[in-house]
């Protein structure tokens, strides 16, 4: 089993065809989801009639910044961990030198990268954040009450993607197996985005923006 | 402070129970399958598939803050209603519907603070209002609030006030006012007046003196105002709170048309919140208007204007410590907190803010149609707002200003139950104590 996990054959499959499949499902699935939502929300005549980009933008900035909203300030640890967690899972992978190298090897293009030490530190914080999120789910009654199995799935996929990345980078244990597992979990995560509540990476901009518009334009108050 | 350990309440509401008895399986299945189809698209689909179950909405909710029981958290209420309907694909039994009606009608005030506290801005108030609509379509609605909607339907006002009773009430208040203001008049149907003042049904029914008070204040300030003698005088709207948007739209149409018929420049709403929401946010949309078709302002804005322009002259200030309850529909709903604070600054010496305040304030637990579900739910409603009692007590104020009718009644209940040493007033009550009556209006 371990031999298979660390095998070059598996690596070639994950690095080759599975990569295409994962990105294909992620991109096409996401476009499908966004177009479906856009069409249905357009049918609900009150949504886009009141959508005001200026209010939406202000609200995005407040809610994407640690301590930018009152509720973030009421939950200082949650605010900080949420921020670093999302930086670690969304921004860092795009600008990671190792990922850039893969793209360079394939297509001969690359872009700006973050120093490995910073990426490493943020990955570690993001991992701690996963444990923190899990702890909240298990301990806080208001979170435990609304938790379902899918919450553990989406947290698990992200956690193992980060964990295997960290182990592979530091070459702790069986490097090749962790690398393959990292690619596997990363691809699983991409595939999951359109079909699970990980789709909040897209819908955030709908829901936050619409509420911000209703608050800013109709209700004339800030929503953070 | 009285401790409330109980978090579950067994209340038998005749409207819900009889509705469930009359509900046939065919009707139930048909309406629920349509509702499930509705849940799977548009805003609902986005909301359900965005919520990450983080529980951060809990701190917004006064029900959760009072009981600390997760069944009262905003997401917890969605779990007990929407998620469960989706999970069972609409195949729910009567016990489920009973609980869903209880959650939507009596455990959520639609104050929308949670959508402000949700990192995604998920509009849980909207979701709960649509659960109410489901209950309305099923015919399972608390008795008292259904009665007010029946009244809206039959009489175009909330309280079964007949036209002659309405006219008579105004004449009565005019008579009362003559003792205080010389040649006092509450003009009916004055075409082309600057302002049509509109009140809610419960004013002529229970608090007619408020009509006299506000008419007195407008007379002192020299405002050109009128009241309609015909239907459309009532701006209140319980129909929107049971999700009966057809009746809601019809009410608002009559309301706007009354103003257009009188050719007034604008409508001023009494110190009420939900009616204001119905006009700027709900009824107008149902009727196809992006905003209200003629200018509408709240009494708070009128008082602000009158003070700012010097039409009302303040000659003395309220000395006792005062605090302000920010009603959701006028402060979080329309940003009037700054105007309210200006008025207080002008007329009060010792103002003490509640914590949190402004658009972050805790709800009164009475609004959103909850108090209109009737006295049988009172115990639960008051227990569900212990946090408000603590908040008021912490200010040390002796007067709490509540510029909204539902808030006013809700806070009165809280003051009584938790033995708070405060007096509950409207802005107009305080303003009349501090403004100068011009000589030509003084009774000799």
Contacts between the chains, C-beta under 8 A, distances in Angstrom:
chain1	res1	chain2	res2	distance
A	37	B	42	7.8
A	37	B	45	7.0
A	37	B	46	5.5
A	40	B	41	4.6
A	40	B	42	4.1
A	40	B	45	6.9
A	41	B	42	5.8
A	41	B	43	6.7
A	41	B	46	7.2
A	43	B	42	6.7
A	44	B	42	4.9
A	44	B	43	6.0
A	46	B	285	5.6
A	47	B	42	7.9
A	47	B	43	6.8
A	49	B	290	6.2
A	50	B	290	7.8
A	59	B	121	7.1
A	63	B	119	5.6
A	63	B	121	7.9
A	69	B	119	7.9
A	70	B	117	7.7
A	70	B	356	7.5
A	70	B	360	5.9
A	71	B	56	5.9
A	71	B	59	6.6
A	71	B	60	7.3
A	71	B	116	7.8
A	71	B	117	4.4
A	71	B	119	7.4
A	74	B	59	5.6
A	75	B	56	6.5
A	75	B	59	7.8
A	78	B	54	7.8
A	78	B	56	7.1
A	82	B	119	7.6
A	136	B	54	7.7
A	136	B	55	7.4
A	140	B	55	6.3
A	141	B	68	7.9
A	141	B	70	5.0
A	142	B	55	4.2
A	142	B	58	4.2
A	142	B	64	6.8
A	142	B	70	4.5
A	142	B	73	4.7
A	142	B	75	7.8
A	142	B	76	7.0
A	143	B	53	7.1
A	143	B	54	6.6
A	143	B	55	3.7
A	144	B	70	7.4
A	145	B	55	7.7
A	145	B	70	3.5
A	145	B	71	7.2
A	145	B	73	7.0
A	145	B	76	5.4
A	145	B	79	7.1
A	146	B	53	4.6
A	146	B	55	6.0
A	146	B	70	7.3
A	146	B	73	7.3
A	146	B	75	4.5
A	146	B	76	6.0
A	146	B	79	5.3
A	147	B	53	5.6
A	148	B	53	6.9
A	151	B	52	7.7
A	151	B	53	5.2
A	197	B	49	5.7
A	197	B	50	6.7
A	197	B	51	7.0
A	197	B	52	5.9
A	197	B	53	8.0
A	199	B	49	5.7
A	199	B	50	7.2
A	200	B	49	7.7
A	200	B	50	4.7
A	200	B	52	5.8
A	200	B	120	6.5
A	203	B	46	5.2
A	203	B	49	6.7
A	203	B	50	4.3
A	203	B	120	7.4
A	204	B	50	7.0
A	204	B	120	5.7
A	206	B	46	5.7
A	206	B	50	8.0
A	207	B	46	6.0
A	207	B	47	6.7
A	207	B	50	5.4
A	207	B	120	4.6
A	207	B	121	5.1
A	207	B	122	5.8
A	208	B	119	7.7
A	208	B	120	5.8
A	208	B	121	4.4
A	209	B	121	7.9
A	210	B	121	7.0
A	211	B	115	5.5
A	211	B	116	7.8
A	211	B	121	3.0
A	211	B	122	7.7
A	211	B	123	6.1
A	212	B	121	6.5
A	214	B	123	7.8
A	215	B	116	7.1
A	218	B	280	6.9
A	218	B	281	6.0
A	218	B	291	8.0
A	219	B	281	7.6
A	219	B	332	6.7
A	219	B	333	5.3
A	219	B	334	6.0
A	219	B	335	6.6
A	220	B	334	5.8
A	220	B	335	3.3
A	221	B	331	7.4
A	221	B	332	5.9
A	221	B	334	7.9
A	221	B	335	4.6
A	221	B	337	7.7
A	221	B	358	7.9
A	221	B	359	4.4
A	222	B	359	7.1
A	223	B	115	7.6
A	223	B	116	5.0
A	223	B	121	6.4
A	224	B	116	7.6
